Amino acid sequence: MSRPTKQHPERGDARSRLLEAARNVVRSKGFAATSIDDLCRAAGVTKGAFFHHFESKEALGIAAAAHWSEWTGALFAAAPYHRLPDPVDRVLGYVDFRRSIIEGNVMEFTCLVGTMTQEVYGAHPALRDACAASIFGHSETIEPYIEEAMATSGITGQWTPQSLSAHIQAVLQGAFILAKASDNPAVARDCIDHLKRYLELLFGRGAARA
């Protein structure tokens, strides 16, 4: 999940500011390279305030994953693809929406929980599980649209709404990695364009776009 965000946290209570700082700093530097000092500096709070709210950097990371889910959940809930009458169009519209929010520098549109998962999956299992809950929780939101699209398109077979939704997320996360590797947002957009062409063919929407 991704969306351009402000470089600096909003003013507010220390906990909220630390969560917003984590959203930005971890996507920029990575979880391992981000220190508690970095987070406090970005949030404009003291270390005492940090440890008042979080017992460790891992604890903040777990809370940041949940905060990310809440924040992006509100963003996607308001997205226009939900209002499309045709279920196939809703699935394709979801992909269009994901493409539309790839803007700014790489840090601004890449996924916080995807970034943390790549680093912590072996060393911090509790944080890995929090990231998984965020990624798969978001994936579940489009499964009903995929199920409806399969029904209206007369599709039955070896794959399921869950497996296709997971594949869509895999392409998106992979697109973010390639954008980071090349420091080029256009690479991510190209990957999403290929994903949309694949979905158009899968749901029988005529010849794929060139």
SEVO-781917 format. One record per residue (C-alpha): x, y, z; residue number from 1. Coordinates in Angstrom, 3 decimals. Layout:
+----------+----------+----------+------+
:        u :        v :        w : miti :
+----------+----------+----------+------+
:        X :        Y :        Z :  NUM :
...
+----------+----------+----------+------+
***
This chain:
+----------+----------+----------+------+
:        u :        v :        w : miti :
+----------+----------+----------+------+
:    0.000 :    0.000 :    0.000 :    1 :
:    1.282 :    3.494 :   -0.814 :    2 :
:    0.505 :    7.128 :   -1.032 :    3 :
:    2.571 :   10.337 :   -1.212 :    4 :
:    2.833 :   11.801 :    2.260 :    5 :
:    4.086 :   14.936 :    3.899 :    6 :
:    7.776 :   15.028 :    4.724 :    7 :
:    7.132 :   16.182 :    8.287 :    8 :
:    4.578 :   14.945 :   10.808 :    9 :
:    1.613 :   17.063 :   11.695 :   10 :
:    1.732 :   18.776 :   15.057 :   11 :
:   -0.200 :   16.804 :   17.629 :   12 :
:    0.354 :   14.438 :   20.503 :   13 :
:    3.766 :   12.800 :   20.773 :   14 :
:    2.522 :    9.298 :   19.957 :   15 :
:    0.842 :   10.409 :   16.732 :   16 :
:    3.883 :   12.403 :   15.711 :   17 :
:    6.158 :    9.432 :   16.296 :   18 :
:    3.914 :    7.190 :   14.196 :   19 :
:    3.912 :    9.721 :   11.367 :   20 :
:    7.688 :   10.101 :   11.676 :   21 :
:    8.070 :    6.328 :   11.382 :   22 :
:    5.888 :    6.337 :    8.270 :   23 :
:    8.256 :    8.775 :    6.581 :   24 :
:   11.692 :    8.002 :    8.001 :   25 :
:   11.487 :    4.205 :    7.766 :   26 :
:   10.404 :    4.409 :    4.119 :   27 :
:   13.367 :    6.678 :    3.456 :   28 :
:   16.103 :    4.912 :    5.433 :   29 :
:   14.761 :    1.451 :    6.193 :   30 :
:   13.832 :    0.037 :    9.584 :   31 :
:   17.309 :   -1.153 :   10.616 :   32 :
:   19.016 :    2.113 :    9.703 :   33 :
:   16.408 :    4.245 :   11.453 :   34 :
:   17.424 :    5.041 :   15.016 :   35 :
:   15.260 :    6.150 :   17.903 :   36 :
:   17.134 :    9.452 :   17.732 :   37 :
:   16.102 :    9.791 :   14.063 :   38 :
:   12.467 :    9.215 :   14.971 :   39 :
:   12.515 :   11.633 :   17.897 :   40 :
:   14.194 :   14.292 :   15.782 :   41 :
:   11.679 :   13.909 :   12.956 :   42 :
:    8.745 :   13.941 :   15.373 :   43 :
:   10.112 :   16.813 :   17.437 :   44 :
:    9.851 :   14.890 :   20.707 :   45 :
:   12.261 :   13.789 :   23.431 :   46 :
:   13.506 :   10.281 :   24.063 :   47 :
:   11.553 :   10.379 :   27.279 :   48 :
:    8.394 :   10.924 :   25.264 :   49 :
:    9.350 :    8.051 :   22.982 :   50 :
:    9.773 :    5.574 :   25.827 :   51 :
:    6.630 :    6.838 :   27.498 :   52 :
:    4.661 :    5.542 :   24.506 :   53 :
:    6.824 :    2.686 :   23.150 :   54 :
:    9.087 :    0.279 :   24.991 :   55 :
:   11.304 :   -0.265 :   21.935 :   56 :
:   11.764 :    0.555 :   18.272 :   57 :
:   10.108 :   -2.761 :   17.440 :   58 :
:    7.055 :   -1.776 :   19.477 :   59 :
:    6.857 :    1.466 :   17.520 :   60 :
:    7.188 :   -0.490 :   14.272 :   61 :
:    4.264 :   -2.734 :   15.221 :   62 :
:    2.131 :    0.301 :   16.079 :   63 :
:    3.252 :    2.023 :   12.872 :   64 :
:    2.043 :   -0.960 :   10.812 :   65 :
:   -1.408 :   -0.661 :   12.390 :   66 :
:   -1.365 :    3.111 :   11.913 :   67 :
:   -0.445 :    2.586 :    8.254 :   68 :
:   -3.419 :    0.253 :    7.816 :   69 :
:   -5.786 :    2.798 :    9.335 :   70 :
:   -4.393 :    5.653 :    7.290 :   71 :
:   -4.315 :    3.843 :    3.959 :   72 :
:   -7.643 :    2.163 :    4.728 :   73 :
:   -9.320 :    5.550 :    4.850 :   74 :
:   -7.581 :    6.575 :    1.624 :   75 :
:   -8.719 :    3.489 :   -0.278 :   76 :
:  -12.228 :    3.540 :    1.191 :   77 :
:  -12.760 :    6.931 :   -0.450 :   78 :
:  -11.286 :    5.916 :   -3.820 :   79 :
:  -13.518 :    6.245 :   -6.898 :   80 :
:  -13.281 :    2.617 :   -8.094 :   81 :
:  -15.807 :    1.538 :   -5.448 :   82 :
:  -18.527 :    3.497 :   -7.252 :   83 :
:  -18.110 :    1.773 :  -10.615 :   84 :
:  -21.166 :   -0.406 :  -11.399 :   85 :
:  -19.349 :   -3.222 :  -13.186 :   86 :
:  -17.255 :   -5.522 :  -10.956 :   87 :
:  -14.556 :   -6.027 :  -13.588 :   88 :
:  -14.276 :   -2.258 :  -13.899 :   89 :
:  -13.920 :   -2.065 :  -10.124 :   90 :
:  -10.962 :   -4.458 :  -10.194 :   91 :
:   -9.347 :   -2.570 :  -13.069 :   92 :
:  -10.210 :    0.724 :  -11.367 :   93 :
:   -8.387 :   -0.418 :   -8.246 :   94 :
:   -5.256 :   -0.958 :  -10.340 :   95 :
:   -5.724 :    2.444 :  -11.990 :   96 :
:   -5.998 :    4.042 :   -8.561 :   97 :
:   -2.807 :    2.353 :   -7.383 :   98 :
:   -1.039 :    3.729 :  -10.444 :   99 :
:   -2.417 :    7.226 :   -9.915 :  100 :
:   -0.863 :    7.562 :   -6.464 :  101 :
:    2.651 :    6.815 :   -7.683 :  102 :
:    3.955 :   10.350 :   -7.637 :  103 :
:    6.744 :   12.269 :   -5.989 :  104 :
:   10.008 :   10.634 :   -5.012 :  105 :
:   10.289 :    6.929 :   -4.303 :  106 :
:   10.047 :    7.313 :   -0.534 :  107 :
:    6.725 :    9.120 :   -0.838 :  108 :
:    4.817 :    6.378 :   -2.665 :  109 :
:    6.386 :    3.112 :   -1.525 :  110 :
:    4.796 :    0.921 :    1.118 :  111 :
:    5.836 :    1.186 :    4.766 :  112 :
:    4.849 :   -2.366 :    5.681 :  113 :
:    6.415 :   -3.792 :    2.528 :  114 :
:    9.637 :   -1.950 :    3.331 :  115 :
:    9.708 :   -3.267 :    6.895 :  116 :
:    8.818 :   -6.835 :    5.871 :  117 :
:   11.851 :   -7.098 :    3.596 :  118 :
:   14.139 :   -6.264 :    6.515 :  119 :
:   12.541 :   -7.824 :    9.571 :  120 :
:   10.845 :  -11.057 :    8.473 :  121 :
:   13.439 :  -13.241 :   10.202 :  122 :
:   14.745 :  -11.028 :   12.979 :  123 :
:   11.500 :   -9.539 :   14.301 :  124 :
:    8.647 :  -12.046 :   13.901 :  125 :
:    6.123 :   -9.925 :   15.823 :  126 :
:    6.788 :   -6.976 :   13.526 :  127 :
:    6.683 :   -9.266 :   10.491 :  128 :
:    3.266 :  -10.511 :   11.595 :  129 :
:    2.023 :   -6.947 :   12.017 :  130 :
:    3.176 :   -6.133 :    8.488 :  131 :
:    1.529 :   -9.288 :    7.143 :  132 :
:   -1.751 :   -8.337 :    8.820 :  133 :
:   -1.592 :   -4.968 :    7.084 :  134 :
:   -0.731 :   -6.330 :    3.627 :  135 :
:   -3.173 :   -9.237 :    3.642 :  136 :
:   -5.853 :   -7.162 :    5.351 :  137 :
:   -5.704 :   -4.709 :    2.480 :  138 :
:   -5.660 :   -7.549 :   -0.046 :  139 :
:   -8.920 :   -8.864 :    1.413 :  140 :
:  -10.698 :   -5.603 :    0.580 :  141 :
:  -10.639 :   -6.302 :   -3.158 :  142 :
:  -11.399 :  -10.022 :   -2.978 :  143 :
:  -15.206 :   -9.475 :   -3.116 :  144 :
:  -14.807 :   -7.433 :   -6.306 :  145 :
:  -12.670 :  -10.163 :   -7.852 :  146 :
:  -15.240 :  -12.783 :   -6.857 :  147 :
:  -18.024 :  -10.747 :   -8.485 :  148 :
:  -15.880 :  -10.171 :  -11.576 :  149 :
:  -15.275 :  -13.912 :  -11.893 :  150 :
:  -18.999 :  -14.597 :  -11.640 :  151 :
:  -20.038 :  -12.006 :  -14.212 :  152 :
:  -17.270 :  -13.180 :  -16.570 :  153 :
:  -18.164 :  -16.849 :  -16.164 :  154 :
:  -14.723 :  -17.737 :  -14.829 :  155 :
:  -14.122 :  -20.965 :  -12.954 :  156 :
:  -10.808 :  -22.667 :  -12.585 :  157 :
:   -7.790 :  -23.378 :  -10.463 :  158 :
:   -7.389 :  -19.897 :   -9.066 :  159 :
:   -9.399 :  -18.027 :   -6.448 :  160 :
:  -10.181 :  -14.402 :   -5.572 :  161 :
:   -7.695 :  -14.747 :   -2.730 :  162 :
:   -4.875 :  -15.981 :   -4.961 :  163 :
:   -5.449 :  -13.288 :   -7.585 :  164 :
:   -5.621 :  -10.561 :   -4.966 :  165 :
:   -2.357 :  -11.824 :   -3.469 :  166 :
:   -0.796 :  -11.817 :   -6.955 :  167 :
:   -1.868 :   -8.200 :   -7.470 :  168 :
:   -0.202 :   -7.237 :   -4.184 :  169 :
:    2.932 :   -9.164 :   -5.167 :  170 :
:    3.182 :   -7.217 :   -8.432 :  171 :
:    2.691 :   -3.918 :   -6.594 :  172 :
:    5.312 :   -4.689 :   -3.947 :  173 :
:    7.704 :   -5.893 :   -6.626 :  174 :
:    7.084 :   -2.696 :   -8.573 :  175 :
:    8.081 :   -0.680 :   -5.521 :  176 :
:   11.311 :   -2.666 :   -5.159 :  177 :
:   12.230 :   -2.071 :   -8.808 :  178 :
:   11.423 :    1.628 :   -8.446 :  179 :
:   13.791 :    1.759 :   -5.473 :  180 :
:   16.485 :   -0.174 :   -7.323 :  181 :
:   16.319 :    2.194 :  -10.296 :  182 :
:   15.320 :    5.310 :   -8.316 :  183 :
:   12.683 :    5.769 :  -10.979 :  184 :
:    8.907 :    5.891 :  -10.361 :  185 :
:    8.253 :    5.199 :  -14.056 :  186 :
:    9.437 :    1.620 :  -13.573 :  187 :
:    6.638 :    1.030 :  -11.057 :  188 :
:    4.054 :    2.545 :  -13.401 :  189 :
:    5.227 :    0.258 :  -16.222 :  190 :
:    4.806 :   -2.795 :  -13.971 :  191 :
:    1.279 :   -1.725 :  -13.077 :  192 :
:    0.451 :   -1.171 :  -16.756 :  193 :
:    1.492 :   -4.766 :  -17.450 :  194 :
:   -0.619 :   -5.925 :  -14.520 :  195 :
:   -3.673 :   -4.169 :  -15.939 :  196 :
:   -3.118 :   -5.716 :  -19.368 :  197 :
:   -2.954 :   -9.143 :  -17.722 :  198 :
:   -6.207 :   -8.547 :  -15.829 :  199 :
:   -7.946 :   -7.330 :  -18.976 :  200 :
:   -7.026 :  -10.572 :  -20.734 :  201 :
:   -7.963 :  -12.645 :  -17.701 :  202 :
:  -11.453 :  -11.157 :  -17.561 :  203 :
:  -12.005 :  -11.264 :  -21.318 :  204 :
:  -11.930 :   -7.577 :  -21.985 :  205 :
:  -10.888 :   -8.009 :  -25.593 :  206 :
:   -7.335 :   -7.628 :  -26.851 :  207 :
:   -4.974 :   -6.229 :  -24.267 :  208 :
:   -3.803 :   -2.695 :  -24.778 :  209 :
:   -0.562 :   -2.338 :  -26.684 :  210 :
+----------+----------+----------+------+
***
